[in-house]
Amino acid sequence: MTIKELVRRVVPLFVMPVPCSKTLVKWFDDAKVSRFKNSPNAKRGGGPVYYSVADVERFFRTKFVTRRGAR
């Protein structure tokens, strides 16, 4: 998913308010979340960057542990 799609669909499941896209990109880069481009020829510039949803979810689960039933 692109960062815009992640902001709409995935990130709100883990953290509210949703951080800005620049912050998320920094977090994901620092955590080495897998990302790729649709075209192998578009290494620099051109085309959207896609992030691995599984890696994004893993990042949030390890960084933002929720405690259900905590008082």
PDB file of N, CA, C and O in Angstrom:
ATOM      1  N   MET A   1       0.833  -1.174   0.000  1.00  0.00           N
ATOM      2  CA  MET A   1       0.000   0.000   0.000  1.00  0.00           C
ATOM      3  C   MET A   1       0.882   1.244   0.000  1.00  0.00           C
ATOM      4  O   MET A   1       1.992   1.236   0.534  1.00  0.00           O
ATOM      5  N   THR A   2       0.378   2.296  -0.599  1.00  0.00           N
ATOM      6  CA  THR A   2       1.098   3.565  -0.552  1.00  0.00           C
ATOM      7  C   THR A   2       0.908   4.188   0.831  1.00  0.00           C
ATOM      8  O   THR A   2       0.072   3.736   1.614  1.00  0.00           O
ATOM      9  N   ILE A   3       1.681   5.218   1.120  1.00  0.00           N
ATOM     10  CA  ILE A   3       1.577   5.866   2.421  1.00  0.00           C
ATOM     11  C   ILE A   3       0.179   6.466   2.614  1.00  0.00           C
ATOM     12  O   ILE A   3      -0.354   6.448   3.724  1.00  0.00           O
ATOM     13  N   LYS A   4      -0.414   6.994   1.542  1.00  0.00           N
ATOM     14  CA  LYS A   4      -1.771   7.560   1.640  1.00  0.00           C
ATOM     15  C   LYS A   4      -2.790   6.485   1.995  1.00  0.00           C
ATOM     16  O   LYS A   4      -3.677   6.711   2.819  1.00  0.00           O
ATOM     17  N   GLU A   5      -2.662   5.317   1.372  1.00  0.00           N
ATOM     18  CA  GLU A   5      -3.580   4.216   1.674  1.00  0.00           C
ATOM     19  C   GLU A   5      -3.386   3.722   3.106  1.00  0.00           C
ATOM     20  O   GLU A   5      -4.359   3.404   3.790  1.00  0.00           O
ATOM     21  N   LEU A   6      -2.141   3.658   3.556  1.00  0.00           N
ATOM     22  CA  LEU A   6      -1.870   3.239   4.925  1.00  0.00           C
ATOM     23  C   LEU A   6      -2.483   4.208   5.929  1.00  0.00           C
ATOM     24  O   LEU A   6      -3.038   3.790   6.945  1.00  0.00           O
ATOM     25  N   VAL A   7      -2.380   5.506   5.641  1.00  0.00           N
ATOM     26  CA  VAL A   7      -2.943   6.534   6.532  1.00  0.00           C
ATOM     27  C   VAL A   7      -4.459   6.385   6.635  1.00  0.00           C
ATOM     28  O   VAL A   7      -5.035   6.604   7.700  1.00  0.00           O
ATOM     29  N   ARG A   8      -5.095   6.017   5.545  1.00  0.00           N
ATOM     30  CA  ARG A   8      -6.559   5.864   5.544  1.00  0.00           C
ATOM     31  C   ARG A   8      -7.021   4.549   6.139  1.00  0.00           C
ATOM     32  O   ARG A   8      -8.030   4.517   6.843  1.00  0.00           O
ATOM     33  N   ARG A   9      -6.309   3.460   5.874  1.00  0.00           N
ATOM     34  CA  ARG A   9      -6.834   2.131   6.197  1.00  0.00           C
ATOM     35  C   ARG A   9      -6.171   1.408   7.366  1.00  0.00           C
ATOM     36  O   ARG A   9      -6.853   0.708   8.115  1.00  0.00           O
ATOM     37  N   VAL A  10      -4.882   1.556   7.535  1.00  0.00           N
ATOM     38  CA  VAL A  10      -4.161   0.726   8.499  1.00  0.00           C
ATOM     39  C   VAL A  10      -3.766   1.492   9.761  1.00  0.00           C
ATOM     40  O   VAL A  10      -4.030   1.034  10.872  1.00  0.00           O
ATOM     41  N   VAL A  11      -3.149   2.630   9.596  1.00  0.00           N
ATOM     42  CA  VAL A  11      -2.614   3.370  10.748  1.00  0.00           C
ATOM     43  C   VAL A  11      -3.688   3.703  11.788  1.00  0.00           C
ATOM     44  O   VAL A  11      -3.411   3.583  12.981  1.00  0.00           O
ATOM     45  N   PRO A  12      -4.901   4.115  11.395  1.00  0.00           N
ATOM     46  CA  PRO A  12      -5.918   4.424  12.413  1.00  0.00           C
ATOM     47  C   PRO A  12      -6.289   3.233  13.298  1.00  0.00           C
ATOM     48  O   PRO A  12      -6.837   3.423  14.384  1.00  0.00           O
ATOM     49  N   LEU A  13      -6.005   2.032  12.859  1.00  0.00           N
ATOM     50  CA  LEU A  13      -6.283   0.855  13.677  1.00  0.00           C
ATOM     51  C   LEU A  13      -5.320   0.757  14.861  1.00  0.00           C
ATOM     52  O   LEU A  13      -5.603   0.067  15.840  1.00  0.00           O
ATOM     53  N   PHE A  14      -4.188   1.446  14.770  1.00  0.00           N
ATOM     54  CA  PHE A  14      -3.149   1.334  15.783  1.00  0.00           C
ATOM     55  C   PHE A  14      -2.900   2.609  16.571  1.00  0.00           C
ATOM     56  O   PHE A  14      -2.558   2.545  17.752  1.00  0.00           O
ATOM     57  N   VAL A  15      -3.063   3.755  15.945  1.00  0.00           N
ATOM     58  CA  VAL A  15      -2.724   5.005  16.630  1.00  0.00           C
ATOM     59  C   VAL A  15      -3.645   6.138  16.162  1.00  0.00           C
ATOM     60  O   VAL A  15      -3.906   6.308  14.971  1.00  0.00           O
ATOM     61  N   MET A  16      -4.120   6.897  17.140  1.00  0.00           N
ATOM     62  CA  MET A  16      -4.951   8.068  16.852  1.00  0.00           C
ATOM     63  C   MET A  16      -4.472   9.197  17.740  1.00  0.00           C
ATOM     64  O   MET A  16      -4.206   8.944  18.915  1.00  0.00           O
ATOM     65  N   PRO A  17      -4.344  10.394  17.276  1.00  0.00           N
ATOM     66  CA  PRO A  17      -4.516  10.812  15.892  1.00  0.00           C
ATOM     67  C   PRO A  17      -3.398  10.258  15.014  1.00  0.00           C
ATOM     68  O   PRO A  17      -2.303   9.951  15.487  1.00  0.00           O
ATOM     69  N   VAL A  18      -3.701  10.141  13.745  1.00  0.00           N
ATOM     70  CA  VAL A  18      -2.746   9.595  12.785  1.00  0.00           C
ATOM     71  C   VAL A  18      -1.629  10.617  12.570  1.00  0.00           C
ATOM     72  O   VAL A  18      -1.910  11.775  12.260  1.00  0.00           O
ATOM     73  N   PRO A  19      -0.373  10.210  12.729  1.00  0.00           N
ATOM     74  CA  PRO A  19       0.748  11.123  12.470  1.00  0.00           C
ATOM     75  C   PRO A  19       0.787  11.524  10.993  1.00  0.00           C
ATOM     76  O   PRO A  19       0.199  10.857  10.142  1.00  0.00           O
ATOM     77  N   CYS A  20       1.478  12.606  10.708  1.00  0.00           N
ATOM     78  CA  CYS A  20       1.592  13.051   9.316  1.00  0.00           C
ATOM     79  C   CYS A  20       2.424  12.035   8.513  1.00  0.00           C
ATOM     80  O   CYS A  20       3.161  11.226   9.077  1.00  0.00           O
ATOM     81  N   SER A  21       2.284  12.103   7.213  1.00  0.00           N
ATOM     82  CA  SER A  21       2.962  11.159   6.317  1.00  0.00           C
ATOM     83  C   SER A  21       4.478  11.208   6.480  1.00  0.00           C
ATOM     84  O   SER A  21       5.137  10.169   6.453  1.00  0.00           O
ATOM     85  N   LYS A  22       5.039  12.411   6.648  1.00  0.00           N
ATOM     86  CA  LYS A  22       6.495  12.533   6.797  1.00  0.00           C
ATOM     87  C   LYS A  22       6.979  11.785   8.037  1.00  0.00           C
ATOM     88  O   LYS A  22       8.012  11.117   8.003  1.00  0.00           O
ATOM     89  N   THR A  23       6.234  11.900   9.115  1.00  0.00           N
ATOM     90  CA  THR A  23       6.596  11.202  10.350  1.00  0.00           C
ATOM     91  C   THR A  23       6.537   9.697  10.142  1.00  0.00           C
ATOM     92  O   THR A  23       7.440   8.972  10.562  1.00  0.00           O
ATOM     93  N   LEU A  24       5.479   9.227   9.496  1.00  0.00           N
ATOM     94  CA  LEU A  24       5.338   7.790   9.242  1.00  0.00           C
ATOM     95  C   LEU A  24       6.477   7.268   8.378  1.00  0.00           C
ATOM     96  O   LEU A  24       7.041   6.211   8.660  1.00  0.00           O
ATOM     97  N   VAL A  25       6.813   8.006   7.329  1.00  0.00           N
ATOM     98  CA  VAL A  25       7.912   7.584   6.446  1.00  0.00           C
ATOM     99  C   VAL A  25       9.205   7.476   7.255  1.00  0.00           C
ATOM    100  O   VAL A  25       9.952   6.511   7.096  1.00  0.00           O
ATOM    101  N   LYS A  26       9.477   8.455   8.119  1.00  0.00           N
ATOM    102  CA  LYS A  26      10.687   8.397   8.955  1.00  0.00           C
ATOM    103  C   LYS A  26      10.660   7.190   9.879  1.00  0.00           C
ATOM    104  O   LYS A  26      11.646   6.460   9.989  1.00  0.00           O
ATOM    105  N   TRP A  27       9.519   6.980  10.547  1.00  0.00           N
ATOM    106  CA  TRP A  27       9.393   5.816  11.431  1.00  0.00           C
ATOM    107  C   TRP A  27       9.655   4.524  10.667  1.00  0.00           C
ATOM    108  O   TRP A  27      10.423   3.673  11.114  1.00  0.00           O
ATOM    109  N   PHE A  28       9.006   4.385   9.500  1.00  0.00           N
ATOM    110  CA  PHE A  28       9.132   3.156   8.708  1.00  0.00           C
ATOM    111  C   PHE A  28      10.558   2.972   8.205  1.00  0.00           C
ATOM    112  O   PHE A  28      11.078   1.856   8.204  1.00  0.00           O
ATOM    113  N   ASP A  29      11.198   4.070   7.774  1.00  0.00           N
ATOM    114  CA  ASP A  29      12.584   3.967   7.309  1.00  0.00           C
ATOM    115  C   ASP A  29      13.511   3.565   8.455  1.00  0.00           C
ATOM    116  O   ASP A  29      14.378   2.708   8.286  1.00  0.00           O
ATOM    117  N   ASP A  30      13.325   4.186   9.623  1.00  0.00           N
ATOM    118  CA  ASP A  30      14.160   3.862  10.786  1.00  0.00           C
ATOM    119  C   ASP A  30      13.979   2.402  11.210  1.00  0.00           C
ATOM    120  O   ASP A  30      14.927   1.757  11.657  1.00  0.00           O
ATOM    121  N   ALA A  31      12.751   1.887  11.065  1.00  0.00           N
ATOM    122  CA  ALA A  31      12.451   0.504  11.453  1.00  0.00           C
ATOM    123  C   ALA A  31      12.719  -0.493  10.323  1.00  0.00           C
ATOM    124  O   ALA A  31      12.517  -1.696  10.487  1.00  0.00           O
ATOM    125  N   LYS A  32      13.172   0.012   9.190  1.00  0.00           N
ATOM    126  CA  LYS A  32      13.468  -0.823   8.013  1.00  0.00           C
ATOM    127  C   LYS A  32      12.245  -1.624   7.535  1.00  0.00           C
ATOM    128  O   LYS A  32      12.344  -2.807   7.209  1.00  0.00           O
ATOM    129  N   VAL A  33      11.104  -0.949   7.504  1.00  0.00           N
ATOM    130  CA  VAL A  33       9.891  -1.555   6.957  1.00  0.00           C
ATOM    131  C   VAL A  33      10.096  -1.727   5.458  1.00  0.00           C
ATOM    132  O   VAL A  33      10.544  -0.802   4.779  1.00  0.00           O
ATOM    133  N   SER A  34       9.771  -2.903   4.943  1.00  0.00           N
ATOM    134  CA  SER A  34       9.969  -3.196   3.521  1.00  0.00           C
ATOM    135  C   SER A  34       9.151  -2.256   2.648  1.00  0.00           C
ATOM    136  O   SER A  34       7.973  -2.005   2.902  1.00  0.00           O
ATOM    137  N   ARG A  35       9.806  -1.747   1.618  1.00  0.00           N
ATOM    138  CA  ARG A  35       9.101  -0.919   0.640  1.00  0.00           C
ATOM    139  C   ARG A  35       9.633  -1.252  -0.743  1.00  0.00           C
ATOM    140  O   ARG A  35      10.744  -1.759  -0.898  1.00  0.00           O
ATOM    141  N   PHE A  36       8.817  -0.957  -1.740  1.00  0.00           N
ATOM    142  CA  PHE A  36       9.195  -1.298  -3.103  1.00  0.00           C
ATOM    143  C   PHE A  36       8.439  -0.415  -4.079  1.00  0.00           C
ATOM    144  O   PHE A  36       7.501   0.290  -3.704  1.00  0.00           O
ATOM    145  N   LYS A  37       8.852  -0.462  -5.320  1.00  0.00           N
ATOM    146  CA  LYS A  37       8.169   0.256  -6.395  1.00  0.00           C
ATOM    147  C   LYS A  37       7.597  -0.781  -7.343  1.00  0.00           C
ATOM    148  O   LYS A  37       8.106  -1.895  -7.463  1.00  0.00           O
ATOM    149  N   ASN A  38       6.530  -0.387  -8.008  1.00  0.00           N
ATOM    150  CA  ASN A  38       5.858  -1.283  -8.945  1.00  0.00           C
ATOM    151  C   ASN A  38       6.771  -1.694 -10.094  1.00  0.00           C
ATOM    152  O   ASN A  38       6.753  -2.843 -10.536  1.00  0.00           O
ATOM    153  N   SER A  39       7.556  -0.758 -10.562  1.00  0.00           N
ATOM    154  CA  SER A  39       8.436  -1.009 -11.688  1.00  0.00           C
ATOM    155  C   SER A  39       9.886  -1.094 -11.208  1.00  0.00           C
ATOM    156  O   SER A  39      10.371  -0.170 -10.556  1.00  0.00           O
ATOM    157  N   PRO A  40      10.575  -2.176 -11.517  1.00  0.00           N
ATOM    158  CA  PRO A  40      11.974  -2.293 -11.101  1.00  0.00           C
ATOM    159  C   PRO A  40      12.859  -1.234 -11.750  1.00  0.00           C
ATOM    160  O   PRO A  40      13.959  -0.970 -11.263  1.00  0.00           O
ATOM    161  N   ASN A  41      12.394  -0.621 -12.847  1.00  0.00           N
ATOM    162  CA  ASN A  41      13.170   0.414 -13.533  1.00  0.00           C
ATOM    163  C   ASN A  41      13.014   1.780 -12.871  1.00  0.00           C
ATOM    164  O   ASN A  41      13.743   2.711 -13.213  1.00  0.00           O
ATOM    165  N   ALA A  42      12.084   1.920 -11.935  1.00  0.00           N
ATOM    166  CA  ALA A  42      11.814   3.209 -11.288  1.00  0.00           C
ATOM    167  C   ALA A  42      12.486   3.274  -9.918  1.00  0.00           C
ATOM    168  O   ALA A  42      11.824   3.490  -8.903  1.00  0.00           O
ATOM    169  N   LYS A  43      13.797   3.086  -9.898  1.00  0.00           N
ATOM    170  CA  LYS A  43      14.508   3.064  -8.614  1.00  0.00           C
ATOM    171  C   LYS A  43      14.527   4.424  -7.935  1.00  0.00           C
ATOM    172  O   LYS A  43      14.336   4.510  -6.722  1.00  0.00           O
ATOM    173  N   ARG A  44      14.750   5.469  -8.685  1.00  0.00           N
ATOM    174  CA  ARG A  44      14.786   6.816  -8.110  1.00  0.00           C
ATOM    175  C   ARG A  44      13.805   7.693  -8.876  1.00  0.00           C
ATOM    176  O   ARG A  44      13.858   7.810 -10.100  1.00  0.00           O
ATOM    177  N   GLY A  45      12.909   8.303  -8.109  1.00  0.00           N
ATOM    178  CA  GLY A  45      11.921   9.173  -8.739  1.00  0.00           C
ATOM    179  C   GLY A  45      10.920   8.368  -9.539  1.00  0.00           C
ATOM    180  O   GLY A  45      11.165   7.205  -9.860  1.00  0.00           O
ATOM    181  N   GLY A  46       9.813   8.971  -9.856  1.00  0.00           N
ATOM    182  CA  GLY A  46       8.819   8.335 -10.698  1.00  0.00           C
ATOM    183  C   GLY A  46       8.119   7.167 -10.056  1.00  0.00           C
ATOM    184  O   GLY A  46       8.750   6.178  -9.685  1.00  0.00           O
ATOM    185  N   GLY A  47       6.830   7.278  -9.926  1.00  0.00           N
ATOM    186  CA  GLY A  47       6.022   6.187  -9.402  1.00  0.00           C
ATOM    187  C   GLY A  47       5.926   6.162  -7.887  1.00  0.00           C
ATOM    188  O   GLY A  47       6.837   6.596  -7.183  1.00  0.00           O
ATOM    189  N   PRO A  48       4.816   5.651  -7.404  1.00  0.00           N
ATOM    190  CA  PRO A  48       4.604   5.598  -5.955  1.00  0.00           C
ATOM    191  C   PRO A  48       5.439   4.508  -5.282  1.00  0.00           C
ATOM    192  O   PRO A  48       5.823   3.518  -5.905  1.00  0.00           O
ATOM    193  N   VAL A  49       5.704   4.717  -4.007  1.00  0.00           N
ATOM    194  CA  VAL A  49       6.405   3.736  -3.188  1.00  0.00           C
ATOM    195  C   VAL A  49       5.353   2.958  -2.411  1.00  0.00           C
ATOM    196  O   VAL A  49       4.437   3.545  -1.836  1.00  0.00           O
ATOM    197  N   TYR A  50       5.487   1.648  -2.395  1.00  0.00           N
ATOM    198  CA  TYR A  50       4.548   0.790  -1.684  1.00  0.00           C
ATOM    199  C   TYR A  50       5.242   0.192  -0.464  1.00  0.00           C
ATOM    200  O   TYR A  50       6.418  -0.169  -0.514  1.00  0.00           O
ATOM    201  N   TYR A  51       4.496   0.096   0.626  1.00  0.00           N
ATOM    202  CA  TYR A  51       5.015  -0.477   1.860  1.00  0.00           C
ATOM    203  C   TYR A  51       4.348  -1.818   2.112  1.00  0.00           C
ATOM    204  O   TYR A  51       3.181  -2.016   1.775  1.00  0.00           O
ATOM    205  N   SER A  52       5.091  -2.731   2.702  1.00  0.00           N
ATOM    206  CA  SER A  52       4.557  -4.031   3.071  1.00  0.00           C
ATOM    207  C   SER A  52       3.592  -3.852   4.243  1.00  0.00           C
ATOM    208  O   SER A  52       3.998  -3.404   5.315  1.00  0.00           O
ATOM    209  N   VAL A  53       2.326  -4.197   4.047  1.00  0.00           N
ATOM    210  CA  VAL A  53       1.315  -4.042   5.091  1.00  0.00           C
ATOM    211  C   VAL A  53       1.667  -4.909   6.296  1.00  0.00           C
ATOM    212  O   VAL A  53       1.506  -4.478   7.438  1.00  0.00           O
ATOM    213  N   ALA A  54       2.141  -6.111   6.055  1.00  0.00           N
ATOM    214  CA  ALA A  54       2.520  -6.998   7.159  1.00  0.00           C
ATOM    215  C   ALA A  54       3.627  -6.373   8.001  1.00  0.00           C
ATOM    216  O   ALA A  54       3.590  -6.461   9.229  1.00  0.00           O
ATOM    217  N   ASP A  55       4.615  -5.739   7.357  1.00  0.00           N
ATOM    218  CA  ASP A  55       5.695  -5.086   8.092  1.00  0.00           C
ATOM    219  C   ASP A  55       5.198  -3.868   8.861  1.00  0.00           C
ATOM    220  O   ASP A  55       5.644  -3.612   9.980  1.00  0.00           O
ATOM    221  N   VAL A  56       4.275  -3.115   8.262  1.00  0.00           N
ATOM    222  CA  VAL A  56       3.710  -1.942   8.937  1.00  0.00           C
ATOM    223  C   VAL A  56       2.940  -2.391  10.176  1.00  0.00           C
ATOM    224  O   VAL A  56       3.085  -1.802  11.248  1.00  0.00           O
ATOM    225  N   GLU A  57       2.128  -3.426  10.032  1.00  0.00           N
ATOM    226  CA  GLU A  57       1.371  -3.936  11.180  1.00  0.00           C
ATOM    227  C   GLU A  57       2.312  -4.452  12.265  1.00  0.00           C
ATOM    228  O   GLU A  57       2.076  -4.212  13.449  1.00  0.00           O
ATOM    229  N   ARG A  58       3.361  -5.148  11.883  1.00  0.00           N
ATOM    230  CA  ARG A  58       4.343  -5.659  12.837  1.00  0.00           C
ATOM    231  C   ARG A  58       5.018  -4.493  13.560  1.00  0.00           C
ATOM    232  O   ARG A  58       5.237  -4.556  14.770  1.00  0.00           O
ATOM    233  N   PHE A  59       5.345  -3.439  12.828  1.00  0.00           N
ATOM    234  CA  PHE A  59       5.955  -2.259  13.424  1.00  0.00           C
ATOM    235  C   PHE A  59       5.061  -1.687  14.516  1.00  0.00           C
ATOM    236  O   PHE A  59       5.523  -1.426  15.627  1.00  0.00           O
ATOM    237  N   PHE A  60       3.788  -1.493  14.203  1.00  0.00           N
ATOM    238  CA  PHE A  60       2.881  -0.911  15.191  1.00  0.00           C
ATOM    239  C   PHE A  60       2.641  -1.851  16.367  1.00  0.00           C
ATOM    240  O   PHE A  60       2.519  -1.397  17.505  1.00  0.00           O
ATOM    241  N   ARG A  61       2.572  -3.131  16.112  1.00  0.00           N
ATOM    242  CA  ARG A  61       2.356  -4.078  17.220  1.00  0.00           C
ATOM    243  C   ARG A  61       3.548  -4.116  18.175  1.00  0.00           C
ATOM    244  O   ARG A  61       3.370  -4.315  19.377  1.00  0.00           O
ATOM    245  N   THR A  62       4.741  -3.929  17.660  1.00  0.00           N
ATOM    246  CA  THR A  62       5.916  -3.967  18.531  1.00  0.00           C
ATOM    247  C   THR A  62       6.196  -2.618  19.191  1.00  0.00           C
ATOM    248  O   THR A  62       6.745  -2.569  20.292  1.00  0.00           O
ATOM    249  N   LYS A  63       5.826  -1.538  18.535  1.00  0.00           N
ATOM    250  CA  LYS A  63       6.115  -0.207  19.073  1.00  0.00           C
ATOM    251  C   LYS A  63       5.009   0.330  19.968  1.00  0.00           C
ATOM    252  O   LYS A  63       5.278   1.039  20.938  1.00  0.00           O
ATOM    253  N   PHE A  64       3.781  -0.004  19.649  1.00  0.00           N
ATOM    254  CA  PHE A  64       2.641   0.527  20.386  1.00  0.00           C
ATOM    255  C   PHE A  64       1.845  -0.631  20.959  1.00  0.00           C
ATOM    256  O   PHE A  64       0.796  -1.004  20.433  1.00  0.00           O
ATOM    257  N   VAL A  65       2.351  -1.186  22.034  1.00  0.00           N
ATOM    258  CA  VAL A  65       1.697  -2.317  22.668  1.00  0.00           C
ATOM    259  C   VAL A  65       0.472  -1.805  23.418  1.00  0.00           C
ATOM    260  O   VAL A  65       0.568  -0.885  24.231  1.00  0.00           O
ATOM    261  N   THR A  66      -0.668  -2.404  23.140  1.00  0.00           N
ATOM    262  CA  THR A  66      -1.878  -2.009  23.836  1.00  0.00           C
ATOM    263  C   THR A  66      -2.163  -3.018  24.916  1.00  0.00           C
ATOM    264  O   THR A  66      -1.949  -4.216  24.731  1.00  0.00           O
ATOM    265  N   ARG A  67      -2.640  -2.545  26.030  1.00  0.00           N
ATOM    266  CA  ARG A  67      -2.963  -3.421  27.139  1.00  0.00           C
ATOM    267  C   ARG A  67      -4.475  -3.379  27.334  1.00  0.00           C
ATOM    268  O   ARG A  67      -5.010  -2.408  27.870  1.00  0.00           O
ATOM    269  N   ARG A  68      -5.136  -4.393  26.914  1.00  0.00           N
ATOM    270  CA  ARG A  68      -6.594  -4.458  27.080  1.00  0.00           C
ATOM    271  C   ARG A  68      -6.913  -4.773  28.529  1.00  0.00           C
ATOM    272  O   ARG A  68      -6.281  -5.620  29.161  1.00  0.00           O
ATOM    273  N   GLY A  69      -7.899  -4.076  29.030  1.00  0.00           N
ATOM    274  CA  GLY A  69      -8.339  -4.312  30.395  1.00  0.00           C
ATOM    275  C   GLY A  69      -7.459  -3.637  31.440  1.00  0.00           C
ATOM    276  O   GLY A  69      -7.658  -3.817  32.642  1.00  0.00           O
ATOM    277  N   ALA A  70      -6.472  -2.849  30.968  1.00  0.00           N
ATOM    278  CA  ALA A  70      -5.603  -2.145  31.924  1.00  0.00           C
ATOM    279  C   ALA A  70      -6.406  -1.047  32.605  1.00  0.00           C
ATOM    280  O   ALA A  70      -7.265  -0.417  31.987  1.00  0.00           O
ATOM    281  N   ARG A  71      -6.126  -0.826  33.864  1.00  0.00           N
ATOM    282  CA  ARG A  71      -6.864   0.213  34.596  1.00  0.00           C
ATOM    283  C   ARG A  71      -6.056   1.451  34.762  1.00  0.00           C
ATOM    284  O   ARG A  71      -6.527   2.421  35.355  1.00  0.00           O
TER     285      ARG A  71
END
